[in-house]
Amino acid sequence: MKVEHFHRVETVALLVLTVAVWGYDNSLGPLGSEAFDERWGAVPARMWDAWHALRASGLSREVVLAALPLVTANFLHAGFSHLAGNMLFFWIFGNAVAEAAGRVLFPVLYLLGGVIAVLVYVRTNPTSDIPMVGASGAIASLEGAYFAFAFRWELPGVHVFPIEGPVPPWILGVAALLNFFMDTQAFFGRVHDTTAYGAHVGGFLGGALMAMVIASLWRPKWRRRS
């Protein structure tokens, strides 16, 4: 198999979209940005109420609007440092998963992983009225997916600019697993800070599960372990 040395357009497109959303959010000023995050961020109490409304009365416009942050919250960030840190990990694991899974499955894994991460966060914080924003849960799903792919398939080295030469898959796999262990420890240890550890744990497990299903149903010969 010929390994691509250039980054895939789908990875760049999602990164540019996320930065553009942050730029727009930041341009609104403090009050406008707060209102924007309140509307499009994942507010657990509001989304939990929408879930009960769905069960009681079925699908409605209000329920659909309350569910949109399952996707939109993953494109919002609290500040430049929050954005920069997340996009660094997205750049690494986004390119890694795109190279392993291809241009169709990569965005599916990312978006569905983000949805799972938000769902887990909402379920574990059902009374919170603070909006959760950030791509870290979706990025954790990429970490989980890459770990599962590396476990099931014989992956090529990953090419990530500006690192020269391929990065061995086991290095990224170990890094992903270490992040998961630290997030899990913080989540169950109930560390009190602004990090949504529940979203990280849920995202990683969701990404790993999706990747295991994919690897079981789709097994190109060159990706099978000997």
N, CA and C atoms as a LAMMPS dump frame, in Angstrom:
ITEM: TIMESTEP
0
ITEM: NUMBER OF ATOMS
678
ITEM: BOX BOUNDS ff ff ff
-5.0000000000000000e+02 5.0000000000000000e+02
-5.0000000000000000e+02 5.0000000000000000e+02
-5.0000000000000000e+02 5.0000000000000000e+02
ITEM: ATOMS id mol type element x y z
1 1 1 N 0.836 -1.198 0
2 1 2 C 0 0 0
3 1 3 C 0.874 1.253 0
4 2 1 N 0.481 2.226 -0.791
5 2 2 C 1.194 3.489 -0.82
6 2 3 C 0.672 4.394 0.28
7 3 1 N 1.53 4.825 1.176
8 3 2 C 1.122 5.683 2.28
9 3 3 C 1.172 7.137 1.848
10 4 1 N 0.107 7.895 2.106
11 4 2 C 0.058 9.301 1.747
12 4 3 C 0.889 10.123 2.726
13 5 1 N 1.695 11.017 2.184
14 5 2 C 2.53 11.872 3.02
15 5 3 C 1.897 13.243 3.223
16 6 1 N 0.759 13.502 2.577
17 6 2 C 0.082 14.774 2.728
18 6 3 C -1.202 14.574 3.505
19 7 1 N -1.569 15.565 4.232
20 7 2 C -2.723 15.452 5.098
21 7 3 C -4.009 15.502 4.293
22 8 1 N -4.96 14.759 4.713
23 8 2 C -6.202 14.577 3.982
24 8 3 C -7.091 15.806 4.099
25 9 1 N -7.814 16.066 3.019
26 9 2 C -8.63 17.271 2.957
27 9 3 C -9.712 17.268 4.018
28 10 1 N -10.232 16.081 4.376
29 10 2 C -11.303 16.046 5.37
30 10 3 C -10.802 16.46 6.759
31 11 1 N -9.567 16.144 7.08
32 11 2 C -8.994 16.568 8.352
33 11 3 C -8.834 18.086 8.388
34 12 1 N -8.282 18.626 7.317
35 12 2 C -8.087 20.068 7.229
36 12 3 C -9.428 20.794 7.25
37 13 1 N -10.432 20.245 6.546
38 13 2 C -11.742 20.897 6.474
39 13 3 C -12.385 21.009 7.848
40 14 1 N -12.347 19.935 8.638
41 14 2 C -12.934 19.977 9.977
42 14 3 C -12.172 20.934 10.887
43 15 1 N -10.854 20.962 10.744
44 15 2 C -10.054 21.885 11.557
45 15 3 C -10.39 23.335 11.203
46 16 1 N -10.455 23.634 9.911
47 16 2 C -10.769 24.997 9.475
48 16 3 C -12.169 25.402 9.939
49 17 1 N -13.128 24.489 9.832
50 17 2 C -14.49 24.783 10.283
51 17 3 C -14.511 25.111 11.77
52 18 1 N -13.792 24.324 12.571
53 18 2 C -13.763 24.549 14.015
54 18 3 C -13.13 25.893 14.354
55 19 1 N -12.031 26.223 13.688
56 19 2 C -11.372 27.516 13.923
57 19 3 C -12.282 28.661 13.485
58 20 1 N -12.999 28.481 12.355
59 20 2 C -13.902 29.529 11.867
60 20 3 C -15.053 29.771 12.849
61 21 1 N -15.594 28.711 13.421
62 21 2 C -16.662 28.862 14.405
63 21 3 C -16.143 29.604 15.625
64 22 1 N -14.931 29.247 16.078
65 22 2 C -14.34 29.967 17.219
66 22 3 C -14.132 31.434 16.878
67 23 1 N -13.668 31.724 15.664
68 23 2 C -13.452 33.103 15.269
69 23 3 C -14.751 33.901 15.273
70 24 1 N -15.82 33.297 14.776
71 24 2 C -17.112 33.977 14.779
72 24 3 C -17.596 34.197 16.214
73 25 1 N -17.495 33.15 17.032
74 25 2 C -17.904 33.236 18.43
75 25 3 C -17.134 34.344 19.14
76 26 1 N -15.845 34.389 18.911
77 26 2 C -14.99 35.379 19.565
78 26 3 C -15.31 36.8 19.106
79 27 1 N -15.792 36.929 17.852
80 27 2 C -16.093 38.255 17.309
81 27 3 C -17.354 38.866 17.911
82 28 1 N -18.15 38.078 18.614
83 28 2 C -19.421 38.559 19.161
84 28 3 C -19.256 39.385 20.432
85 29 1 N -18.057 39.363 21.005
86 29 2 C -17.846 40.061 22.265
87 29 3 C -18.276 39.2 23.44
88 30 1 N -17.939 39.615 24.663
89 30 2 C -18.218 38.784 25.843
90 30 3 C -19.682 38.385 25.995
91 31 1 N -20.594 39.338 25.896
92 31 2 C -22.011 39.026 26.093
93 31 3 C -22.568 38.198 24.943
94 32 1 N -22.195 38.553 23.723
95 32 2 C -22.669 37.802 22.568
96 32 3 C -22.126 36.385 22.557
97 33 1 N -20.856 36.238 22.933
98 33 2 C -20.242 34.915 22.979
99 33 3 C -20.9 34.04 24.046
100 34 1 N -21.215 34.643 25.183
101 34 2 C -21.88 33.9 26.248
102 34 3 C -23.251 33.402 25.787
103 35 1 N -23.993 34.251 25.097
104 35 2 C -25.31 33.861 24.591
105 35 3 C -25.181 32.794 23.51
106 36 1 N -24.153 32.916 22.666
107 36 2 C -23.918 31.949 21.593
108 36 3 C -23.605 30.569 22.174
109 37 1 N -22.74 30.539 23.191
110 37 2 C -22.387 29.272 23.831
111 37 3 C -23.575 28.687 24.582
112 38 1 N -24.384 29.541 25.167
113 38 2 C -25.569 29.078 25.881
114 38 3 C -26.551 28.417 24.911
115 39 1 N -26.642 28.964 23.712
116 39 2 C -27.59 28.42 22.743
117 39 3 C -27.072 27.149 22.077
118 40 1 N -25.815 27.15 21.677
119 40 2 C -25.293 26.038 20.881
120 40 3 C -24.407 25.087 21.666
121 41 1 N -24.048 25.426 22.9
122 41 2 C -23.331 24.498 23.756
123 41 3 C -24.287 23.484 24.363
124 42 1 N -23.743 22.426 24.92
125 42 2 C -24.561 21.361 25.506
126 42 3 C -24.873 21.692 26.959
127 43 1 N -26.089 22.148 27.219
128 43 2 C -26.547 22.439 28.578
129 43 3 C -27.288 21.207 29.088
130 44 1 N -26.679 20.437 29.988
131 44 2 C -27.27 19.156 30.393
132 44 3 C -28.711 19.24 30.885
133 45 1 N -29.031 20.22 31.741
134 45 2 C -30.384 20.314 32.289
135 45 3 C -31.413 20.5 31.182
136 46 1 N -31.109 21.366 30.22
137 46 2 C -32.038 21.608 29.117
138 46 3 C -32.188 20.367 28.242
139 47 1 N -31.086 19.69 27.967
140 47 2 C -31.137 18.51 27.109
141 47 3 C -31.797 17.334 27.825
142 48 1 N -31.615 17.258 29.133
143 48 2 C -32.26 16.207 29.914
144 48 3 C -33.768 16.409 29.943
145 49 1 N -34.192 17.673 30.07
146 49 2 C -35.622 17.984 30.015
147 49 3 C -36.192 17.628 28.637
148 50 1 N -35.418 17.885 27.58
149 50 2 C -35.873 17.561 26.223
150 50 3 C -36.04 16.059 26.055
151 51 1 N -35.168 15.291 26.682
152 51 2 C -35.283 13.832 26.62
153 51 3 C -36.593 13.366 27.258
154 52 1 N -36.923 13.932 28.402
155 52 2 C -38.188 13.576 29.054
156 52 3 C -39.387 14.034 28.223
157 53 1 N -39.259 15.194 27.565
158 53 2 C -40.334 15.67 26.702
159 53 3 C -40.521 14.746 25.503
160 54 1 N -39.416 14.246 24.972
161 54 2 C -39.487 13.302 23.852
162 54 3 C -40.212 12.026 24.258
163 55 1 N -39.882 11.521 25.433
164 55 2 C -40.523 10.292 25.915
165 55 3 C -42.008 10.506 26.209
166 56 1 N -42.349 11.706 26.671
167 56 2 C -43.731 11.971 27.062
168 56 3 C -44.623 12.339 25.878
169 57 1 N -44.097 13.162 24.962
170 57 2 C -44.945 13.712 23.904
171 57 3 C -44.454 13.43 22.49
172 58 1 N -43.321 12.752 22.363
173 58 2 C -42.801 12.474 21.032
174 58 3 C -41.943 13.607 20.497
175 59 1 N -41.55 13.467 19.244
176 59 2 C -40.648 14.432 18.625
177 59 3 C -41.358 15.756 18.359
178 60 1 N -40.675 16.85 18.659
179 60 2 C -41.22 18.183 18.423
180 60 3 C -40.082 19.106 18.011
181 61 1 N -40.438 20.3 17.579
182 61 2 C -39.426 21.282 17.186
183 61 3 C -38.522 21.623 18.355
184 62 1 N -39.098 21.766 19.528
185 62 2 C -38.308 22.104 20.716
186 62 3 C -37.301 21.006 21.045
187 63 1 N -37.721 19.759 20.895
188 63 2 C -36.822 18.635 21.172
189 63 3 C -35.67 18.617 20.174
190 64 1 N -35.98 18.847 18.904
191 64 2 C -34.939 18.871 17.872
192 64 3 C -33.939 19.99 18.143
193 65 1 N -34.426 21.188 18.48
194 65 2 C -33.533 22.307 18.768
195 65 3 C -32.656 22.024 19.985
196 66 1 N -33.236 21.369 20.988
197 66 2 C -32.461 21.035 22.189
198 66 3 C -31.414 19.965 21.901
199 67 1 N -31.646 19.162 20.844
200 67 2 C -30.711 18.079 20.524
201 67 3 C -29.559 18.536 19.635
202 68 1 N -29.686 19.686 18.997
203 68 2 C -28.639 20.146 18.078
204 68 3 C -27.262 20.269 18.726
205 69 1 N -27.159 20.677 20.009
206 69 2 C -25.838 20.755 20.635
207 69 3 C -25.101 19.419 20.729
208 70 1 N -25.786 18.306 20.488
209 70 2 C -25.072 17.035 20.397
210 70 3 C -23.965 17.118 19.353
211 71 1 N -24.185 17.935 18.337
212 71 2 C -23.189 18.147 17.283
213 71 3 C -22.485 19.49 17.458
214 72 1 N -23.27 20.548 17.639
215 72 2 C -22.686 21.894 17.615
216 72 3 C -21.728 22.167 18.776
217 73 1 N -21.965 21.548 19.93
218 73 2 C -21.093 21.797 21.085
219 73 3 C -19.655 21.397 20.807
220 74 1 N -19.463 20.437 19.905
221 74 2 C -18.122 19.952 19.597
222 74 3 C -17.314 20.926 18.744
223 75 1 N -17.959 21.977 18.243
224 75 2 C -17.259 22.96 17.421
225 75 3 C -17.049 24.289 18.152
226 76 1 N -17.454 24.358 19.415
227 76 2 C -17.293 25.573 20.205
228 76 3 C -16.119 25.423 21.171
229 77 1 N -15.485 26.565 21.502
230 77 2 C -14.376 26.531 22.457
231 77 3 C -14.405 27.778 23.33
232 78 1 N -13.917 27.616 24.564
233 78 2 C -13.999 28.678 25.558
234 78 3 C -12.973 29.779 25.345
235 79 1 N -11.897 29.503 24.634
236 79 2 C -10.855 30.499 24.425
237 79 3 C -9.797 29.951 23.495
238 80 1 N -8.794 30.779 23.196
239 80 2 C -7.775 30.359 22.235
240 80 3 C -6.969 29.172 22.739
241 81 1 N -6.592 29.187 24.024
242 81 2 C -5.789 28.074 24.549
243 81 3 C -6.583 26.773 24.512
244 82 1 N -7.873 26.847 24.792
245 82 2 C -8.745 25.667 24.712
246 82 3 C -8.782 25.147 23.278
247 83 1 N -8.956 26.061 22.331
248 83 2 C -8.99 25.692 20.914
249 83 3 C -7.655 25.1 20.47
250 84 1 N -6.555 25.773 20.811
251 84 2 C -5.239 25.35 20.346
252 84 3 C -4.878 23.967 20.875
253 85 1 N -5.137 23.719 22.156
254 85 2 C -4.835 22.406 22.723
255 85 3 C -5.634 21.304 22.063
256 86 1 N -6.922 21.544 21.86
257 86 2 C -7.754 20.531 21.218
258 86 3 C -7.353 20.293 19.771
259 87 1 N -7.055 21.362 19.042
260 87 2 C -6.706 21.195 17.63
261 87 3 C -5.354 20.513 17.449
262 88 1 N -4.47 20.63 18.418
263 88 2 C -3.202 19.894 18.345
264 88 3 C -3.464 18.393 18.368
265 89 1 N -4.287 17.952 19.318
266 89 2 C -4.599 16.525 19.399
267 89 3 C -5.471 16.08 18.228
268 90 1 N -6.351 16.969 17.75
269 90 2 C -7.15 16.63 16.583
270 90 3 C -6.256 16.436 15.364
271 91 1 N -5.263 17.307 15.206
272 91 2 C -4.359 17.223 14.059
273 91 3 C -3.624 15.885 14.05
274 92 1 N -3.183 15.451 15.219
275 92 2 C -2.435 14.193 15.304
276 92 3 C -3.351 12.998 15.073
277 93 1 N -4.399 12.877 15.9
278 93 2 C -5.246 11.686 15.813
279 93 3 C -6.234 11.757 14.654
280 94 1 N -6.579 12.965 14.199
281 94 2 C -7.423 13.075 13.029
282 94 3 C -6.736 12.526 11.804
283 95 1 N -5.488 12.923 11.584
284 95 2 C -4.734 12.4 10.454
285 95 3 C -4.47 10.902 10.594
286 96 1 N -4.229 10.464 11.824
287 96 2 C -3.968 9.044 12.049
288 96 3 C -5.189 8.189 11.703
289 97 1 N -6.363 8.611 12.18
290 97 2 C -7.579 7.843 11.907
291 97 3 C -7.969 7.954 10.436
292 98 1 N -7.789 9.138 9.842
293 98 2 C -8.107 9.313 8.425
294 98 3 C -7.231 8.401 7.572
295 99 1 N -5.969 8.272 7.934
296 99 2 C -5.064 7.412 7.189
297 99 3 C -5.43 5.941 7.364
298 100 1 N -5.914 5.597 8.546
299 100 2 C -6.254 4.196 8.813
300 100 3 C -7.613 3.807 8.246
301 101 1 N -8.618 4.672 8.434
302 101 2 C -9.998 4.306 8.115
303 101 3 C -10.497 4.847 6.782
304 102 1 N -9.85 5.895 6.251
305 102 2 C -10.293 6.448 4.987
306 102 3 C -11.176 7.675 5.146
307 103 1 N -11.394 8.359 4.031
308 103 2 C -12.052 9.664 4.069
309 103 3 C -13.543 9.597 4.33
310 104 1 N -14.163 8.455 4.156
311 104 2 C -15.588 8.331 4.437
312 104 3 C -15.832 8.044 5.913
313 105 1 N -15.1 7.092 6.464
314 105 2 C -15.322 6.681 7.848
315 105 3 C -14.789 7.688 8.859
316 106 1 N -13.727 8.412 8.513
317 106 2 C -13.135 9.337 9.482
318 106 3 C -14.127 10.386 9.989
319 107 1 N -14.804 11.165 9.118
320 107 2 C -15.748 12.152 9.654
321 107 3 C -16.928 11.515 10.371
322 108 1 N -17.328 10.318 9.94
323 108 2 C -18.419 9.61 10.623
324 108 3 C -18.001 9.269 12.051
325 109 1 N -16.802 8.746 12.213
326 109 2 C -16.292 8.412 13.541
327 109 3 C -16.183 9.665 14.41
328 110 1 N -15.718 10.748 13.82
329 110 2 C -15.526 11.983 14.582
330 110 3 C -16.86 12.556 15.046
331 111 1 N -17.811 12.681 14.135
332 111 2 C -19.092 13.294 14.476
333 111 3 C -19.91 12.412 15.41
334 112 1 N -19.985 11.115 15.131
335 112 2 C -20.728 10.22 16.019
336 112 3 C -20.05 10.104 17.374
337 113 1 N -18.71 10.1 17.37
338 113 2 C -17.992 10.062 18.639
339 113 3 C -18.278 11.283 19.481
340 114 1 N -18.392 12.461 18.819
341 114 2 C -18.741 13.673 19.541
342 114 3 C -20.134 13.612 20.125
343 115 1 N -21.075 13.041 19.372
344 115 2 C -22.446 12.881 19.867
345 115 3 C -22.461 11.985 21.104
346 116 1 N -21.74 10.873 21.036
347 116 2 C -21.68 9.953 22.18
348 116 3 C -21.066 10.649 23.39
349 117 1 N -20.007 11.408 23.161
350 117 2 C -19.347 12.115 24.266
351 117 3 C -20.297 13.083 24.954
352 118 1 N -21.067 13.835 24.17
353 118 2 C -22.019 14.781 24.753
354 118 3 C -23.111 14.031 25.507
355 119 1 N -23.604 12.938 24.941
356 119 2 C -24.647 12.152 25.605
357 119 3 C -24.18 11.662 26.972
358 120 1 N -22.95 11.164 27.027
359 120 2 C -22.423 10.669 28.298
360 120 3 C -22.287 11.81 29.297
361 121 1 N -21.822 12.962 28.816
362 121 2 C -21.686 14.106 29.716
363 121 3 C -23.041 14.546 30.262
364 122 1 N -24.042 14.62 29.394
365 122 2 C -25.379 15.024 29.828
366 122 3 C -25.946 14.029 30.836
367 123 1 N -25.754 12.739 30.549
368 123 2 C -26.307 11.712 31.444
369 123 3 C -25.646 11.722 32.812
370 124 1 N -24.38 12.087 32.867
371 124 2 C -23.667 12.089 34.146
372 124 3 C -23.737 13.438 34.868
373 125 1 N -24.315 14.448 34.204
374 125 2 C -24.487 15.772 34.828
375 125 3 C -25.872 16.323 34.495
376 126 1 N -26.936 15.587 34.794
377 126 2 C -28.274 15.959 34.294
378 126 3 C -28.84 17.249 34.855
379 127 1 N -28.313 17.75 35.956
380 127 2 C -28.867 18.968 36.557
381 127 3 C -28.031 20.209 36.279
382 128 1 N -26.926 20.056 35.599
383 128 2 C -26.046 21.194 35.359
384 128 3 C -26.66 22.151 34.335
385 129 1 N -26.55 23.455 34.597
386 129 2 C -27.029 24.454 33.648
387 129 3 C -25.874 25.218 33.002
388 130 1 N -24.674 24.646 33.109
389 130 2 C -23.481 25.246 32.51
390 130 3 C -23.234 24.595 31.152
391 131 1 N -23.141 25.376 30.063
392 131 2 C -22.937 24.778 28.749
393 131 3 C -21.571 24.117 28.62
394 132 1 N -21.565 22.906 28.102
395 132 2 C -20.311 22.222 27.801
396 132 3 C -19.934 22.532 26.363
397 133 1 N -18.714 22.996 26.159
398 133 2 C -18.234 23.293 24.817
399 133 3 C -16.857 22.658 24.643
400 134 1 N -16.522 22.346 23.404
401 134 2 C -15.187 21.822 23.124
402 134 3 C -15.21 20.522 22.358
403 135 1 N -14.151 20.308 21.574
404 135 2 C -14.034 19.122 20.729
405 135 3 C -13.338 17.962 21.422
406 136 1 N -12.998 18.116 22.704
407 136 2 C -12.171 17.101 23.353
408 136 3 C -12.846 15.731 23.424
409 137 1 N -14.18 15.693 23.6
410 137 2 C -14.867 14.408 23.621
411 137 3 C -14.813 13.726 22.272
412 138 1 N -15.023 14.5 21.201
413 138 2 C -14.937 13.944 19.846
414 138 3 C -13.512 13.495 19.534
415 139 1 N -12.526 14.265 19.999
416 139 2 C -11.123 13.89 19.779
417 139 3 C -10.788 12.63 20.559
418 140 1 N -11.338 12.498 21.762
419 140 2 C -11.14 11.265 22.531
420 140 3 C -11.702 10.062 21.776
421 141 1 N -12.776 10.28 21.015
422 141 2 C -13.331 9.174 20.222
423 141 3 C -12.354 8.763 19.122
424 142 1 N -11.617 9.734 18.56
425 142 2 C -10.587 9.395 17.578
426 142 3 C -9.458 8.606 18.225
427 143 1 N -9.106 8.986 19.447
428 143 2 C -8.068 8.247 20.17
429 143 3 C -8.519 6.805 20.416
430 144 1 N -9.769 6.644 20.847
431 144 2 C -10.284 5.302 21.08
432 144 3 C -10.351 4.499 19.803
433 145 1 N -10.773 5.146 18.711
434 145 2 C -10.858 4.448 17.426
435 145 3 C -9.476 4.023 16.949
436 146 1 N -8.496 4.917 17.08
437 146 2 C -7.159 4.563 16.615
438 146 3 C -6.568 3.425 17.451
439 147 1 N -6.804 3.48 18.754
440 147 2 C -6.315 2.39 19.604
441 147 3 C -6.908 1.053 19.171
442 148 1 N -8.211 1.034 18.879
443 148 2 C -8.865 -0.205 18.464
444 148 3 C -8.36 -0.663 17.099
445 149 1 N -8.191 0.269 16.166
446 149 2 C -7.676 -0.099 14.849
447 149 3 C -6.255 -0.661 14.959
448 150 1 N -5.427 -0.029 15.79
449 150 2 C -4.055 -0.513 15.965
450 150 3 C -4.034 -1.899 16.588
451 151 1 N -5.028 -2.192 17.427
452 151 2 C -5.128 -3.509 18.055
453 151 3 C -5.57 -4.571 17.05
454 152 1 N -6.471 -4.212 16.138
455 152 2 C -7.041 -5.17 15.212
456 152 3 C -6.309 -5.265 13.876
457 153 1 N -5.707 -4.162 13.436
458 153 2 C -5.082 -4.121 12.114
459 153 3 C -3.583 -3.874 12.219
460 154 1 N -2.874 -4.245 11.168
461 154 2 C -1.444 -3.939 11.045
462 154 3 C -1.339 -2.597 10.325
463 155 1 N -1.282 -1.512 11.09
464 155 2 C -1.329 -0.18 10.506
465 155 3 C 0.046 0.295 10.056
466 156 1 N 0.077 1.123 9.008
467 156 2 C 1.347 1.754 8.619
468 156 3 C 1.691 2.879 9.572
469 157 1 N 2.921 3.365 9.49
470 157 2 C 3.309 4.517 10.283
471 157 3 C 2.507 5.742 9.868
472 158 1 N 2.306 6.657 10.81
473 158 2 C 1.484 7.836 10.568
474 158 3 C 2.369 9.024 10.206
475 159 1 N 1.985 9.741 9.167
476 159 2 C 2.717 10.933 8.751
477 159 3 C 1.948 12.172 9.195
478 160 1 N 2.535 12.917 10.12
479 160 2 C 1.886 14.108 10.66
480 160 3 C 2.873 15.272 10.615
481 161 1 N 2.564 16.278 9.825
482 161 2 C 3.4 17.47 9.767
483 161 3 C 3.375 18.19 11.127
484 162 1 N 4.483 18.679 11.64
485 162 2 C 5.805 18.797 11.02
486 162 3 C 6.764 17.672 11.405
487 163 1 N 6.246 16.589 11.975
488 163 2 C 7.111 15.476 12.359
489 163 3 C 7.675 14.824 11.102
490 164 1 N 8.974 14.649 11.053
491 164 2 C 9.609 14.057 9.884
492 164 3 C 9.628 12.544 10.024
493 165 1 N 9.149 11.866 8.998
494 165 2 C 9.132 10.409 9.017
495 165 3 C 7.875 9.882 9.671
496 166 1 N 7.589 8.604 9.475
497 166 2 C 6.373 8.009 10.035
498 166 3 C 6.48 7.778 11.542
499 167 1 N 5.377 7.999 12.231
500 167 2 C 5.292 7.723 13.669
501 167 3 C 4.76 6.305 13.839
502 168 1 N 5.468 5.43 14.568
503 168 2 C 4.985 4.054 14.762
504 168 3 C 3.611 4.031 15.418
505 169 1 N 2.689 3.198 14.932
506 169 2 C 1.33 3.169 15.493
507 169 3 C 1.287 2.899 16.986
508 170 1 N 2.245 2.098 17.506
509 170 2 C 2.177 1.755 18.926
510 170 3 C 2.39 2.984 19.815
511 171 1 N 3.133 3.974 19.314
512 171 2 C 3.353 5.185 20.099
513 171 3 C 2.049 5.95 20.274
514 172 1 N 1.311 6.13 19.177
515 172 2 C 0.029 6.819 19.279
516 172 3 C -0.977 6.001 20.07
517 173 1 N -0.929 4.678 19.91
518 173 2 C -1.836 3.821 20.669
519 173 3 C -1.605 3.926 22.162
520 174 1 N -0.343 3.929 22.578
521 174 2 C -0.014 4.072 24.002
522 174 3 C -0.398 5.454 24.507
523 175 1 N -0.159 6.487 23.703
524 175 2 C -0.527 7.848 24.104
525 175 3 C -2.035 7.959 24.303
526 176 1 N -2.797 7.359 23.397
527 176 2 C -4.258 7.387 23.518
528 176 3 C -4.71 6.666 24.779
529 177 1 N -4.102 5.523 25.055
530 177 2 C -4.491 4.742 26.237
531 177 3 C -4.134 5.473 27.521
532 178 1 N -2.992 6.128 27.562
533 178 2 C -2.599 6.895 28.748
534 178 3 C -3.568 8.044 28.998
535 179 1 N -3.967 8.732 27.922
536 179 2 C -4.958 9.803 28.076
537 179 3 C -6.263 9.266 28.644
538 180 1 N -6.672 8.093 28.152
539 180 2 C -7.902 7.484 28.632
540 180 3 C -7.804 7.126 30.111
541 181 1 N -6.695 6.575 30.523
542 181 2 C -6.511 6.216 31.932
543 181 3 C -6.558 7.459 32.826
544 182 1 N -5.911 8.535 32.393
545 182 2 C -5.911 9.758 33.198
546 182 3 C -7.308 10.374 33.27
547 183 1 N -8.02 10.36 32.138
548 183 2 C -9.383 10.888 32.135
549 183 3 C -10.308 10.038 33.004
550 184 1 N -10.135 8.723 32.938
551 184 2 C -10.965 7.827 33.742
552 184 3 C -10.711 8.027 35.224
553 185 1 N -9.444 8.167 35.589
554 185 2 C -9.096 8.4 36.99
555 185 3 C -9.703 9.708 37.483
556 186 1 N -9.622 10.753 36.662
557 186 2 C -10.192 12.048 37.045
558 186 3 C -11.709 11.977 37.129
559 187 1 N -12.33 11.231 36.215
560 187 2 C -13.791 11.128 36.194
561 187 3 C -14.313 10.406 37.428
562 188 1 N -13.77 9.242 37.711
563 188 2 C -14.247 8.487 38.861
564 188 3 C -13.74 9.062 40.178
565 189 1 N -12.636 9.82 40.115
566 189 2 C -12.156 10.5 41.309
567 189 3 C -12.874 11.806 41.559
568 190 1 N -13.81 12.138 40.649
569 190 2 C -14.615 13.353 40.773
570 190 3 C -13.745 14.601 40.96
571 191 1 N -12.762 14.736 40.06
572 191 2 C -11.919 15.926 40.089
573 191 3 C -12.779 17.144 39.752
574 192 1 N -12.686 18.172 40.568
575 192 2 C -13.538 19.349 40.392
576 192 3 C -12.777 20.445 39.651
577 193 1 N -12.89 20.447 38.34
578 193 2 C -12.396 21.549 37.527
579 193 3 C -13.332 21.687 36.331
580 194 1 N -12.95 22.483 35.361
581 194 2 C -13.86 22.768 34.254
582 194 3 C -13.783 21.747 33.123
583 195 1 N -12.944 20.728 33.264
584 195 2 C -12.788 19.724 32.206
585 195 3 C -13.932 18.713 32.249
586 196 1 N -14.498 18.415 31.083
587 196 2 C -15.609 17.457 30.984
588 196 3 C -15.057 16.042 30.836
589 197 1 N -14.586 15.492 31.955
590 197 2 C -13.956 14.168 31.898
591 197 3 C -14.941 13.084 31.454
592 198 1 N -16.203 13.235 31.807
593 198 2 C -17.194 12.255 31.379
594 198 3 C -17.295 12.173 29.875
595 199 1 N -17.212 13.332 29.207
596 199 2 C -17.241 13.366 27.745
597 199 3 C -16.007 12.686 27.173
598 200 1 N -14.857 12.872 27.807
599 200 2 C -13.631 12.234 27.333
600 200 3 C -13.749 10.714 27.423
601 201 1 N -14.191 10.233 28.572
602 201 2 C -14.309 8.786 28.776
603 201 3 C -15.35 8.196 27.825
604 202 1 N -16.504 8.849 27.737
605 202 2 C -17.546 8.367 26.841
606 202 3 C -17.113 8.397 25.39
607 203 1 N -16.402 9.459 24.991
608 203 2 C -15.925 9.561 23.617
609 203 3 C -14.938 8.467 23.275
610 204 1 N -13.976 8.228 24.163
611 204 2 C -12.974 7.184 23.907
612 204 3 C -13.644 5.819 23.76
613 205 1 N -14.521 5.476 24.69
614 205 2 C -15.183 4.175 24.644
615 205 3 C -16.086 4.062 23.408
616 206 1 N -16.779 5.163 23.077
617 206 2 C -17.625 5.143 21.889
618 206 3 C -16.814 4.963 20.623
619 207 1 N -15.698 5.681 20.508
620 207 2 C -14.84 5.546 19.336
621 207 3 C -14.239 4.16 19.224
622 208 1 N -13.797 3.611 20.356
623 208 2 C -13.218 2.266 20.343
624 208 3 C -14.251 1.221 19.927
625 209 1 N -15.479 1.358 20.439
626 209 2 C -16.533 0.404 20.091
627 209 3 C -16.871 0.487 18.608
628 210 1 N -17.023 1.697 18.069
629 210 2 C -17.318 1.841 16.644
630 210 3 C -16.2 1.254 15.796
631 211 1 N -14.954 1.49 16.188
632 211 2 C -13.824 0.968 15.425
633 211 3 C -13.771 -0.558 15.481
634 212 1 N -14.099 -1.13 16.622
635 212 2 C -14.105 -2.595 16.728
636 212 3 C -15.164 -3.195 15.812
637 213 1 N -16.322 -2.543 15.741
638 213 2 C -17.378 -3.024 14.832
639 213 3 C -16.916 -2.917 13.383
640 214 1 N -16.334 -1.772 13.03
641 214 2 C -15.839 -1.58 11.665
642 214 3 C -14.773 -2.613 11.324
643 215 1 N -13.832 -2.812 12.246
644 215 2 C -12.749 -3.756 11.995
645 215 3 C -13.252 -5.195 11.873
646 216 1 N -14.384 -5.493 12.499
647 216 2 C -14.956 -6.838 12.411
648 216 3 C -15.704 -7.049 11.1
649 217 1 N -16.292 -5.969 10.561
650 217 2 C -17.086 -6.089 9.338
651 217 3 C -16.284 -5.82 8.068
652 218 1 N -15.21 -5.061 8.22
653 218 2 C -14.426 -4.646 7.051
654 218 3 C -12.965 -4.996 7.297
655 219 1 N -12.453 -5.971 6.549
656 219 2 C -11.095 -6.442 6.8
657 219 3 C -10.301 -6.549 5.494
658 220 1 N -9.836 -5.448 4.969
659 220 2 C -8.955 -5.526 3.798
660 220 3 C -7.746 -6.402 4.108
661 221 1 N -7.297 -7.151 3.132
662 221 2 C -6.22 -8.119 3.377
663 221 3 C -4.966 -7.467 3.925
664 222 1 N -4.637 -6.253 3.391
665 222 2 C -3.389 -5.637 3.833
666 222 3 C -3.455 -5.147 5.261
667 223 1 N -4.691 -5.067 5.834
668 223 2 C -4.831 -4.598 7.196
669 223 3 C -4.973 -5.741 8.194
670 224 1 N -5.009 -6.943 7.719
671 224 2 C -5.131 -8.074 8.644
672 224 3 C -3.773 -8.401 9.262
673 225 1 N -3.819 -8.742 10.507
674 225 2 C -2.596 -9.203 11.152
675 225 3 C -2.268 -10.595 10.646
676 226 1 N -0.997 -10.871 10.476
677 226 2 C -0.606 -12.195 10.004
678 226 3 C -0.623 -13.187 11.156
